[in-house]
């Protein structure tokens, strides 16, 4: 089966006979296996995460700590023993889903939470490092290529949500690694973040509930292919990007969807995050046509957000392939007004049509 990211006992409802049985679950790469017990080597079944979505339930037919995994043809009903266990499994499965959707098939290393010595020992076990160190000890000349990304990250990747390690000095170290597929080269890029902060500071960094408005371009240009030789259009890539973002939102967050070509339409009013099916169904009805009116789309998106409060955050995310905005002055003025109201604006350029000249103009808006 390969490297196991997460394993443990969970209760599973049968598909045919609706009874509940305890199964040993093991998450590995993009597959969630389940066994009769932890001693078994042959799984009773597996769940592919390529096109899966996950949903948690406060009350499922009188049972608590239940979540469901939806694939293209089945629904799997699973119950954890506690709220913390349920949250841990949902987080790990969402990361597996995200990695499958971004094309990354790497493996994650979790459970490094005790001390810096554990991190050192774990990293030293990575491919290439032992050879690298032994060559130094023998007085030889080591090959730096032995500790490239292929050496450090091909076998293991740190948990996407990161870990915190408490130090006796009153500080804590937090580290996380992320992966992202470059839409032009289709290669996987790797990102590592390490931070040092005083104890108690981490709680102040927790973000409040988020109100997010997705603004999706559906002009004729979005029918173009993502890159030469690609079978995916810019619009397809944009829709998949929105679904990936949605998996990172929490149940207390809300989202809305605005679509624009030469006209602007609100497909989803601001609502709490739930199943991704609502977003999928809304985007399935959209046809790419006509021109592009991004300025009006931004204005409509801003109007969907309620007045800001201290305990929430507002964000507008525009997905576009435009390299020029005809009325850039109006767009810049509107963007400034939105910023003054503490609403954050992010523009995601889709594919190779989003050129540096446009990025530079946007970055100069104040």
N, C-alpha and C positions, 0 to 999 in steps of 0.2 A: 504493500500500500504506500510505502514511502514515509516521509517525515510527517508526523502527526502534530498539527498546530494546537488542537484542543481536543480533549476527550473527557467523557464522564457519563454517568447514568442519567437518563431522562425517561419519562413516561411517554408512550406513543399510542395514539388511538389507531385501531385497525381500520383498513380501508373497506373491507367487506363486512366483517363482524365488528360492530362498533364497541369493542371492549378495549381496555387499557392494559398495556404490558410495559414492563421496564426493559429498556434496551440500552446497550452501551453504544454511545455515539462518538464518532471520531471525525473531526474536520481536517481534511488534508487537501491543500491546493484548492481546486474549484469543486471538490466533491465532499459531501457529508455522508459518511457511511454509518449504518447501524447494525449491531451484532446482538445475538442472543445474550451474550455476557462478555465481560472483558477478557475471558480466557479463550474465546473463539477466534479463529483466524479467518474464517470464511464469513463475509457479511451476509445478513439476511436481505439487505437492500442498500440502495444508495440514492442520493438526491443530487442531481446536477444543478449547479448554481448559475449556469450561463445566462439563463433568462428568468431567474427566480426573483421573487419579491418576498418580503417578510412583514408580518403584521402581528402586533401584540394585542392581547385581550385582557381587560381588567376582570371580566367575568365570562367564562365560556361554559355554558350549560352547568353552572354551579361550581365550576373549578377555577381556581386562581393560578397565577403564574404561567399562563398558557400563551403560546405564540404559534402562528401558522406560517408555513412556507408554501408559497404558491409557485408551481412550475407551469409550463405551457399546458399540461394535461392532468395535473393532480394537485391536491391540497394535502399537506402533511400537518397533522395537529399534534403538538408536542407540549408537554408540561414539565416545568422545572420544579425543584424542591423549595425554592425561595425566590424572592424578588431579585436579590443580588445575582443568584445563579442564572435567572432568566435574562437579566440585563447583560451579563457576561457573554452568554451564548448569542444573544441578538447582535451584540457588537461584533463578535468574531465572525458570525455568518455574514453580516453586512459587509465586512471587509473582504470576505471571500467573494461575495457578489460583485463588489466594486472592482476587485482585481480581475475577475473574469471579463467584466464589461470593458475594461481599459486594455485588455489583451495581455496583462501581466500574469505570468504563471509562476511567479516566484513563491518562496515559502517564508513564513513569518516566524520569528523567534519571540516567544513571550515567556513570562514567568521569571524575568531577570529583575528582581525587585529588592534583594536583600542588601547588597553592599557593592562597593566599587571593585572589590576583589573578584566577585562573581563575574562582573563584566569583563575584567582583564582575562580571567581564566577561559571564559567562553570565547572571546575574540581570538585568543591564542590557539584555540582548537580549529579555527577556520582554515580552509584549504590554503596551502602555500605559506602560512606564517611559521609553522614549525620548521619547515625546510629553510625558510629565510633566516630564522634565528640560529639554526644549527650551522649554517654556512658561516655566519659571523663568529660563532664560538670556535669553529675550526680554523679561523683565520682566512677563510675564503672570501671571494667577492660575490655577494648575493645579487640576484636578479630582481630589480624593482618591479618587474612585470608580475612577479608572483603574488603581489598584494594589491592588485588592481580590483576594480569592482567585481570582476569575475571571481577573484579569490575570496573577497569578503562577503559579497552579497548573493552569489549564485546559490549557495546552500542555505543561507539564512537571511532573513530581513527582520528588523525590529518591528514590533507591533505598531500598526499605523497610528494608534491613539497614544503611543509613547508610554513611558514609565517615569516614576519619580523615585529617587533614592535619597533618603534622609542621611545627613552627615552629623557627626558629633559636634561639629563647630556651630550648629544652629542654622546651617544652610541646607538646601536640597538641590540635587542635580536632576534635571529633567531632560530626557532625550526622546526623539521620535524620528522615524524615517518614513518617507513617502515615495511613491512611484507615480510616474505619469508618462503616457505614451505621446511622443512627439507626433502631431498629426501630419507633418510633412515627410519626415524620414521613417515613421512608424517604429522607430527605436524607442526603448524604454529608458527614460531619464530617472535618475535617483537623487533624492534630496535628504539631507541629514540636518537636523536642528538639535543643538545642545544648549541648555541654559543653566545658569546658577543664580539662585535667588534666596532671600532670607525665608525662614520658616514662617508660615502664616500669610505670606504674600500671594501664594497660589490661589487662595480662595477669592482674592480680589480680582483675579483675572478671568473668573468664570463669566461667560457672556450671559446677558439676560435673554429672555424669549425674543425670537426674531420674527419680524414680518418681512417677507421677501416677495418681491414682484419680479417674475421672469418676463422679459420683453424679447420676443422671438421674431426675427425677420423672416418673412415668407415671400420675398420678391422673386422675380424670374431668375435673378442671379444665383439664388440659393439652390437651383437645380443643377448647378455645375458640380463636377466631381471634386472630391476633397483634394486629390493630388493626381498627377498623371499615372495611369495604370490602376487607380483605385476604383472599386466598385461602389463606393459609398459617396453619396452627394453631400454637399455642405449642409443641407437641411436635415438629412439623416443623422449626420454627426452632431448637429445642434440638439436634436431631440434626445439622442443618447446622453449628451452632456447634461441636459436638464434632469434626466432621470438619475444620473449619478449624483448630481448635487442634492437631489431630493432625498437620497439615502443617508445623507449626512445631517439632515435636519432632525430635530427632536419633536416629540409629540406635542410639546407646548408651543412649538413654532407654527406660523401660518404662512401660506403662500398664495399667490395669484398669478394668472397667466394673461399676458397681452400679446397679441399677434399683429404684425403690421406689414403691409406692402405699401401701395399708394393710399390705402385706407387703414384705419386702426380699429381693432375689435377686441373686446374684453371677453375671453372665453371662460375664465374662472375668476369669480370674485374672491376676495381674500377669505380663506377658510383654513381651519386647522389641518396640519399634516396628518394624513392617514395612509390609506393604500395608494400606491402609485398608479392604480388603474384609472383614477379620475384624470390624471395628467395624460396618460397614454391615450385614453379615449378622445380627449379634447384635441390633442395634436394629430390624431389619425384623420380627423376631418379637414385638416388644413391643406390647401392646395397652393403651391408657389406660383405667383403670377404678378404682373405689373411692376411698378416702380417701388420707391422706398421713401417713407415719411417718418424718419426716426425722431425728429423733434416733437411732432405731435404725439408719437407713441410714448416718449418720455414724459410729456405733460399728463397724458392719461394715466400712466403708471403711478406718477406722483400723487394724483388725485385719489387713487385707491388706498393710499396709506392713511391711517388715522393720525390725529395729533400725537406727537411724541410724548412719552412719559418716561420717568426715571428708570422704570424697571423693564424696558423693552428697547429693541433696536430695529431700525428701518433700513432696508437695503433694496436697491434696484439693480438687476443684472440684465444687461442688454447683450444678446447674441446676434452678431451681424457679420456680413462679409463686405460691407461698404469700405471703400478706400477714400472716399470723399463724401462730405455732407454739403449740399448746395448752400444751405442757410446755416453755416457754422456759427456765425455771430449769435443768431437766435438760440441755437443749441447751447452755446457757451453761457449765455445769459441765464437760460433756464437751469442749466447745471449748477451755476453759482447760487441761484435762489434755492434750489433743492439742498445744496450743501449747507446753506445758512439755517435751514430747518432741521439740521442734524440727520439728514437722510443720505446714506452712502450710495455712491454710484460706481458700478463696475461694468466695463465694456470688454466682452470677450470676442476677439476676432476669430472667425471661423475659417480655417484653411489658408491657402497660400495667397488669397486675394487681399488679405488684410496686411497692408504694406507699412513700412516704417514711417513714410511721410505722413500718413494719417495719424499714426500713433504719436508722432512728435507734435502735431497740431493739437490733438486732444490733451496731451500732457501740459500744454501751455495755457489751457483754460484755467482761470483763477476766479 
